[in-house]
Amino acid sequence: ATLGLNALESYDTRESIGANLVMVGVGLGSVALAQFPATIGAAGLFYFVIALTQTAYGFIYGRRRRKLMRAAKAPPSSAPENTASS
C-alpha cells in the first residue's frame, strides 16, 4: 500500500527509521560488552556512544535533507520525484 508521501516526507521517514536502527545498534553493542567479564563495566558506559552516533547521523542526514529541500523549491522540472514504491 502506498502512503502518498512526497519526497521530503519519504526522506524524513527513512531518516527516522535509520536513527532508530542506530539506537538498536548501540543497545546491541552494550549487550555484547556485557557478555564478557572483562568488559562488563563498559557495557553501561557504552550508552555514551549515543551522543556521538546521533550527532553524526543528524549531521549527515540534516545536510542531505537541506539539499533535498533546496531541490524541492526549484522549478518543477528539476524537483526530485517521489521514490516511494507501491
N, CA, C and O atoms as a MOPAC input file, in Angstrom:
PM7 MOZYME 1SCF
protein

 N      0.84900 1    -1.18300 1     0.00000 1
 C      0.00000 1     0.00000 1     0.00000 1
 C      0.88800 1     1.23800 1     0.00000 1
 O      1.91500 1     1.27800 1     0.67800 1
 N      0.49700 1     2.21400 1    -0.74100 1
 C      1.26500 1     3.44900 1    -0.81100 1
 C      0.68300 1     4.47400 1     0.16200 1
 O     -0.53100 1     4.54800 1     0.34800 1
 N      1.55300 1     5.25200 1     0.77000 1
 C      1.11000 1     6.24900 1     1.73800 1
 C      0.90000 1     7.62000 1     1.11000 1
 O      0.33300 1     8.51100 1     1.74300 1
 N      1.34600 1     7.79600 1    -0.11300 1
 C      1.18900 1     9.07000 1    -0.78600 1
 C      2.08100 1    10.16600 1    -0.21400 1
 O      1.69300 1    11.33400 1    -0.19200 1
 N      3.26400 1     9.80000 1     0.24400 1
 C      4.19100 1    10.77900 1     0.80300 1
 C      4.94200 1    11.49900 1    -0.30700 1
 O      5.23600 1    10.91500 1    -1.35000 1
 N      5.25000 1    12.76500 1    -0.07700 1
 C      6.09400 1    13.46000 1    -1.03800 1
 C      7.55700 1    13.08000 1    -0.76000 1
 O      7.83900 1    12.32200 1     0.16700 1
 N      8.46000 1    13.60000 1    -1.55100 1
 C      9.87100 1    13.19600 1    -1.43500 1
 C     10.44300 1    13.54700 1    -0.06800 1
 O     11.20000 1    12.75700 1     0.49700 1
 N     10.10200 1    14.70300 1     0.47200 1
 C     10.63500 1    15.11600 1     1.76500 1
 C     10.06900 1    14.26200 1     2.90200 1
 O     10.80000 1    13.87600 1     3.81300 1
 N      8.79500 1    13.97500 1     2.84700 1
 C      8.17400 1    13.12400 1     3.86400 1
 C      8.74900 1    11.71400 1     3.81100 1
 O      8.99000 1    11.09600 1     4.84800 1
 N      8.96400 1    11.21500 1     2.62300 1
 C      9.56300 1     9.89300 1     2.45800 1
 C     10.98000 1     9.87400 1     3.03000 1
 O     11.37600 1     8.92100 1     3.70100 1
 N     11.73200 1    10.92900 1     2.75800 1
 C     13.09800 1    11.03400 1     3.27900 1
 C     13.08800 1    11.09100 1     4.80700 1
 O     13.88400 1    10.41300 1     5.45600 1
 N     12.19700 1    11.88900 1     5.38000 1
 C     12.10200 1    12.00500 1     6.83800 1
 C     11.74600 1    10.66600 1     7.47200 1
 O     12.24800 1    10.33300 1     8.54500 1
 N     10.88900 1     9.90500 1     6.82000 1
 C     10.50700 1     8.59400 1     7.33300 1
 C     11.70600 1     7.65400 1     7.34700 1
 O     11.94700 1     6.96000 1     8.33500 1
 N     12.45700 1     7.63400 1     6.24700 1
 C     13.65300 1     6.78500 1     6.18600 1
 C     14.69100 1     7.22700 1     7.21700 1
 O     15.36300 1     6.39200 1     7.82300 1
 N     14.82100 1     8.53900 1     7.41300 1
 C     15.78100 1     9.06100 1     8.39100 1
 C     15.40400 1     8.62400 1     9.80200 1
 O     16.26900 1     8.23900 1    10.58900 1
 N     14.12900 1     8.68300 1    10.11600 1
 C     13.65400 1     8.29300 1    11.43900 1
 C     13.89800 1     6.80100 1    11.69100 1
 O     14.31800 1     6.41100 1    12.78000 1
 N     13.63600 1     5.99000 1    10.69600 1
 C     13.88500 1     4.55100 1    10.82100 1
 C     15.38100 1     4.30800 1    11.02600 1
 O     15.77000 1     3.49300 1    11.86200 1
 N     16.21100 1     5.00900 1    10.26800 1
 C     17.66100 1     4.86000 1    10.40900 1
 C     18.14800 1     5.27500 1    11.77800 1
 O     19.00500 1     4.60700 1    12.35500 1
 N     17.61400 1     6.37600 1    12.31800 1
 C     18.01900 1     6.83300 1    13.64900 1
 C     17.66700 1     5.79000 1    14.70400 1
 O     18.43200 1     5.56400 1    15.64100 1
 N     16.52300 1     5.16600 1    14.55000 1
 C     16.14100 1     4.12000 1    15.49500 1
 C     17.01100 1     2.87600 1    15.34100 1
 O     17.29600 1     2.20000 1    16.32900 1
 N     17.43400 1     2.56700 1    14.12600 1
 C     18.33400 1     1.43400 1    13.92100 1
 C     19.70200 1     1.70100 1    14.55500 1
 O     20.34700 1     0.78000 1    15.05700 1
 N     20.13600 1     2.94700 1    14.53000 1
 C     21.37800 1     3.30700 1    15.21200 1
 C     21.23200 1     3.04400 1    16.71100 1
 O     22.15300 1     2.52200 1    17.34000 1
 N     20.10600 1     3.39300 1    17.27200 1
 C     19.86200 1     3.14600 1    18.69900 1
 C     19.86900 1     1.64600 1    19.00700 1
 O     20.39600 1     1.22000 1    20.03500 1
 N     19.28800 1     0.86300 1    18.12200 1
 C     19.31300 1    -0.59400 1    18.29800 1
 C     20.75300 1    -1.09300 1    18.28300 1
 O     21.12900 1    -1.94900 1    19.08400 1
 N     21.55600 1    -0.55300 1    17.36700 1
 C     22.96600 1    -0.94600 1    17.28700 1
 C     23.72100 1    -0.63700 1    18.56600 1
 O     24.55100 1    -1.43200 1    19.00700 1
 N     23.43900 1     0.51700 1    19.16600 1
 C     24.09500 1     0.87200 1    20.43000 1
 C     23.66800 1    -0.10600 1    21.52600 1
 O     24.49900 1    -0.56000 1    22.31200 1
 N     22.40200 1    -0.42400 1    21.57600 1
 C     21.92500 1    -1.38400 1    22.57100 1
 C     22.55500 1    -2.75500 1    22.39700 1
 O     22.94700 1    -3.39600 1    23.37300 1
 N     22.65000 1    -3.19800 1    21.16000 1
 C     23.28000 1    -4.49800 1    20.89700 1
 C     24.76500 1    -4.47100 1    21.24200 1
 O     25.31000 1    -5.46100 1    21.73000 1
 N     25.41900 1    -3.33700 1    20.99100 1
 C     26.82400 1    -3.20500 1    21.36800 1
 C     27.00600 1    -3.31600 1    22.87400 1
 O     27.95200 1    -3.94500 1    23.34900 1
 N     26.09600 1    -2.70300 1    23.61900 1
 C     26.15300 1    -2.78700 1    25.06900 1
 C     25.92600 1    -4.22000 1    25.55200 1
 O     26.61000 1    -4.69600 1    26.45900 1
 N     24.96600 1    -4.89300 1    24.94100 1
 C     24.70800 1    -6.30100 1    25.30200 1
 C     25.94000 1    -7.15300 1    25.01100 1
 O     26.29900 1    -8.02500 1    25.80200 1
 N     26.57900 1    -6.89800 1    23.88400 1
 C     27.77900 1    -7.66200 1    23.53000 1
 C     28.88500 1    -7.43500 1    24.55600 1
 O     29.57400 1    -8.37900 1    24.94400 1
 N     29.05900 1    -6.19800 1    24.99300 1
 C     30.08600 1    -5.91800 1    26.00400 1
 C     29.76400 1    -6.57900 1    27.33900 1
 O     30.66800 1    -6.99700 1    28.06200 1
 N     28.49200 1    -6.67200 1    27.66400 1
 C     28.08300 1    -7.25600 1    28.94200 1
 C     28.29000 1    -8.76300 1    28.98600 1
 O     28.18600 1    -9.36000 1    30.05700 1
 N     28.57400 1    -9.38400 1    27.87100 1
 C     28.74700 1   -10.83700 1    27.82700 1
 C     30.09900 1   -11.29300 1    28.35200 1
 O     30.28000 1   -12.47600 1    28.64200 1
 N     31.04300 1   -10.38400 1    28.47700 1
 C     32.39400 1   -10.74900 1    28.87700 1
 C     32.75600 1   -10.07500 1    30.19900 1
 O     32.57700 1    -8.86600 1    30.34200 1
 N     33.25900 1   -10.83700 1    31.16000 1
 C     33.59000 1   -10.25600 1    32.46800 1
 C     34.56200 1    -9.07500 1    32.38800 1
 O     34.45700 1    -8.14200 1    33.18500 1
 N     35.48400 1    -9.09800 1    31.46300 1
 C     36.47800 1    -8.02700 1    31.36500 1
 C     35.86800 1    -6.70700 1    30.88200 1
 O     36.41800 1    -5.64100 1    31.15800 1
 N     34.75400 1    -6.76500 1    30.17600 1
 C     34.16400 1    -5.54600 1    29.61800 1
 C     32.77800 1    -5.22900 1    30.18000 1
 O     32.09300 1    -4.33500 1    29.68400 1
 N     32.37000 1    -5.96200 1    31.21000 1
 C     31.01200 1    -5.75300 1    31.72800 1
 C     30.82500 1    -4.33800 1    32.27500 1
 O     29.72900 1    -3.78500 1    32.18600 1
 N     31.86000 1    -3.75500 1    32.83000 1
 C     31.76400 1    -2.39100 1    33.34000 1
 C     31.58300 1    -1.36900 1    32.23000 1
 O     30.97900 1    -0.31800 1    32.44300 1
 N     32.09500 1    -1.66900 1    31.06300 1
 C     31.98700 1    -0.74800 1    29.93400 1
 C     30.62400 1    -0.81800 1    29.26600 1
 O     30.28300 1     0.05800 1    28.47200 1
 N     29.83900 1    -1.84400 1    29.57400 1
 C     28.53900 1    -2.01200 1    28.91800 1
 C     27.62200 1    -0.82200 1    29.18800 1
 O     26.94800 1    -0.34400 1    28.27500 1
 N     27.58800 1    -0.34400 1    30.41800 1
 C     26.75600 1     0.80800 1    30.74800 1
 C     27.31400 1     2.09700 1    30.17400 1
 O     26.56900 1     2.94900 1    29.69000 1
 N     28.62700 1     2.23000 1    30.23300 1
 C     29.26400 1     3.42500 1    29.69500 1
 C     29.13100 1     3.51800 1    28.18100 1
 O     29.22700 1     4.60200 1    27.60600 1
 N     28.90700 1     2.37200 1    27.53900 1
 C     28.78400 1     2.34100 1    26.08700 1
 C     27.61800 1     3.20200 1    25.60500 1
 O     27.61100 1     3.64000 1    24.45500 1
 N     26.64600 1     3.44500 1    26.45800 1
 C     25.49100 1     4.26200 1    26.06800 1
 C     25.86300 1     5.71300 1    25.79300 1
 O     25.08200 1     6.44500 1    25.18600 1
 N     27.04800 1     6.13900 1    26.23400 1
 C     27.51200 1     7.47600 1    25.87100 1
 C     27.77400 1     7.58500 1    24.37400 1
 O     27.84500 1     8.68600 1    23.82800 1
 N     27.91500 1     6.45100 1    23.72100 1
 C     28.11100 1     6.43100 1    22.26900 1
 C     26.88000 1     6.99300 1    21.55100 1
 O     26.97200 1     7.44700 1    20.41100 1
 N     25.73400 1     6.95800 1    22.22500 1
 C     24.50500 1     7.50100 1    21.62300 1
 C     24.71800 1     8.95300 1    21.20700 1
 O     24.30000 1     9.35500 1    20.12200 1
 N     25.35800 1     9.73100 1    22.05200 1
 C     25.58200 1    11.14800 1    21.73700 1
 C     26.40200 1    11.29300 1    20.45900 1
 O     26.09800 1    12.13900 1    19.61800 1
 N     27.42700 1    10.48000 1    20.31100 1
 C     28.27800 1    10.55600 1    19.12500 1
 C     27.54800 1    10.09000 1    17.87200 1
 O     27.58600 1    10.75500 1    16.83600 1
 N     26.88800 1     8.94700 1    17.97500 1
 C     26.24000 1     8.38300 1    16.78600 1
 C     25.05900 1     9.23000 1    16.32800 1
 O     24.87600 1     9.44400 1    15.13000 1
 N     24.25900 1     9.71200 1    17.27300 1
 C     23.09800 1    10.51700 1    16.88200 1
 C     23.52700 1    11.88100 1    16.33500 1
 O     22.89200 1    12.42200 1    15.43000 1
 N     24.60800 1    12.42900 1    16.88900 1
 C     25.11400 1    13.69700 1    16.36400 1
 C     25.60800 1    13.51900 1    14.93400 1
 O     25.27400 1    14.31100 1    14.05300 1
 N     26.40300 1    12.47800 1    14.70700 1
 C     26.91900 1    12.22700 1    13.35800 1
 C     25.78300 1    11.92000 1    12.38700 1
 O     25.76100 1    12.43000 1    11.26700 1
 N     24.85200 1    11.09100 1    12.81700 1
 C     23.71600 1    10.72300 1    11.96400 1
 C     22.88600 1    11.95900 1    11.61000 1
 O     22.51100 1    12.15500 1    10.45400 1
 N     22.60600 1    12.79000 1    12.61700 1
 C     21.83600 1    14.00600 1    12.37000 1
 C     22.56200 1    14.97800 1    11.46100 1
 O     21.93500 1    15.63000 1    10.62600 1
 N     23.86000 1    15.08400 1    11.60900 1
 C     24.65100 1    15.97800 1    10.76300 1
 C     24.58800 1    15.53600 1     9.30600 1
 O     24.35400 1    16.34900 1     8.41200 1
 N     24.79800 1    14.25000 1     9.07500 1
 C     24.81000 1    13.71300 1     7.70800 1
 C     23.42400 1    13.83100 1     7.06800 1
 O     23.29100 1    14.33300 1     5.95300 1
 N     22.40800 1    13.37000 1     7.77400 1
 C     21.06500 1    13.40400 1     7.19700 1
 C     20.49700 1    14.81200 1     7.14100 1
 O     19.69000 1    15.11000 1     6.25900 1
 N     20.89600 1    15.68900 1     8.06000 1
 C     20.45500 1    17.07400 1     8.00500 1
 C     20.97400 1    17.77300 1     6.76000 1
 O     20.25600 1    18.53700 1     6.11600 1
 N     22.22900 1    17.50200 1     6.42800 1
 C     22.82200 1    18.08600 1     5.21900 1
 C     22.07200 1    17.59700 1     3.97900 1
 O     21.75100 1    18.38900 1     3.09300 1
 N     21.79800 1    16.30900 1     3.91700 1
 C     21.07200 1    15.75600 1     2.77700 1
 C     19.64800 1    16.30000 1     2.70100 1
 O     19.12100 1    16.54300 1     1.61600 1
 N     19.03300 1    16.48600 1     3.87000 1
 C     17.66200 1    16.99600 1     3.89000 1
 C     17.61800 1    18.43500 1     3.38000 1
 O     16.71700 1    18.79700 1     2.62400 1
 N     18.57500 1    19.24900 1     3.78600 1
 C     18.62100 1    20.62900 1     3.29700 1
 C     18.80100 1    20.66600 1     1.78600 1
 O     18.20800 1    21.50400 1     1.10600 1
 N     19.61700 1    19.76000 1     1.26000 1
 C     19.80900 1    19.68900 1    -0.18800 1
 C     18.50100 1    19.30000 1    -0.87800 1
 O     18.15800 1    19.85000 1    -1.92500 1
 N     17.78200 1    18.36300 1    -0.29300 1
 C     16.50100 1    17.93600 1    -0.84700 1
 C     15.48200 1    19.07500 1    -0.78500 1
 O     14.68900 1    19.24900 1    -1.71000 1
 N     15.50000 1    19.84400 1     0.29200 1
 C     14.57200 1    20.97000 1     0.41700 1
 C     14.87700 1    22.04800 1    -0.62000 1
 O     13.95900 1    22.63200 1    -1.19500 1
 N     16.14800 1    22.31100 1    -0.86100 1
 C     16.50900 1    23.28800 1    -1.89000 1
 C     16.04700 1    22.81500 1    -3.26000 1
 O     15.55100 1    23.60800 1    -4.06000 1
 N     16.20800 1    21.52800 1    -3.52900 1
 C     15.78700 1    20.97100 1    -4.81100 1
 C     14.26200 1    21.03800 1    -4.95600 1
 O     13.75500 1    21.23100 1    -6.06200 1
 N     13.53800 1    20.88300 1    -3.86100 1
 C     12.07400 1    20.91800 1    -3.90400 1
 C     11.56800 1    22.32900 1    -4.19000 1
 O     10.48100 1    22.50000 1    -4.74400 1
 N     12.35500 1    23.34300 1    -3.81400 1
 C     11.95200 1    24.73200 1    -4.06800 1
 C     12.29100 1    25.16900 1    -5.49100 1
 O     11.83900 1    26.22000 1    -5.94400 1
 N     13.08600 1    24.36400 1    -6.19500 1
 C     13.46000 1    24.67400 1    -7.57800 1
 C     12.24600 1    24.49000 1    -8.47600 1
 O     11.23300 1    23.93700 1    -8.04800 1
 N     12.34300 1    24.94900 1    -9.72100 1
 C     11.23800 1    24.73800 1   -10.65800 1
 C     10.87100 1    23.25600 1   -10.76300 1
 O     11.73500 1    22.39600 1   -10.59300 1
 N      9.60800 1    22.94900 1   -11.04100 1
 C      9.13800 1    21.55900 1   -11.07000 1
 C      9.95600 1    20.62200 1   -11.95400 1
 O     10.03400 1    19.42600 1   -11.67000 1
 N     10.56000 1    21.13600 1   -13.00700 1
 C     11.30400 1    20.25000 1   -13.90400 1
 C     12.53100 1    19.65000 1   -13.23500 1
 O     12.98400 1    18.58000 1   -13.64300 1
 N     13.09200 1    20.31900 1   -12.20100 1
 C     14.28400 1    19.79700 1   -11.55800 1
 C     14.00400 1    19.25600 1   -10.15900 1
 O     14.93500 1    18.86100 1    -9.45700 1
 N     12.74800 1    19.23200 1    -9.74500 1
 C     12.40400 1    18.71400 1    -8.43100 1
 C     12.53900 1    17.20200 1    -8.41600 1
 O     12.20900 1    16.54400 1    -9.40300 1
 N     13.02600 1    16.63200 1    -7.29600 1
 C     13.14000 1    15.17400 1    -7.21600 1
 C     11.76300 1    14.53000 1    -7.22100 1
 O     10.79500 1    15.08300 1    -6.70100 1
 N     11.70300 1    13.37200 1    -7.80700 1
 C     10.43200 1    12.65800 1    -7.85300 1
 C     10.28400 1    11.79400 1    -6.63300 1
 O     11.27400 1    11.39400 1    -6.01900 1
 N      9.04400 1    11.50100 1    -6.27800 1
 C      8.77700 1    10.63900 1    -5.15200 1
 C      9.25900 1     9.23300 1    -5.47100 1
 O      8.82100 1     8.63300 1    -6.45300 1
 N     10.16000 1     8.70300 1    -4.64900 1
 C     10.73500 1     7.38200 1    -4.89700 1
 C     10.04100 1     6.28900 1    -4.10400 1
 O     10.48100 1     5.13900 1    -4.12200 1
 N      8.96300 1     6.62900 1    -3.40800 1
 C      8.24200 1     5.61400 1    -2.65600 1
 C      7.62900 1     4.59200 1    -3.61600 1
 O      6.97200 1     4.94300 1    -4.59600 1
 N      7.86300 1     3.33900 1    -3.30600 1
 C      7.34600 1     2.28800 1    -4.19600 1
 C      5.96800 1     1.84700 1    -3.73700 1
 O      5.59900 1     2.02900 1    -2.57600 1
 N      5.22800 1     1.27700 1    -4.63700 1
 C      3.87100 1     0.83700 1    -4.33000 1
 C      3.90100 1    -0.48800 1    -3.63900 1
 O      2.85000 1    -1.02900 1    -3.29600 1

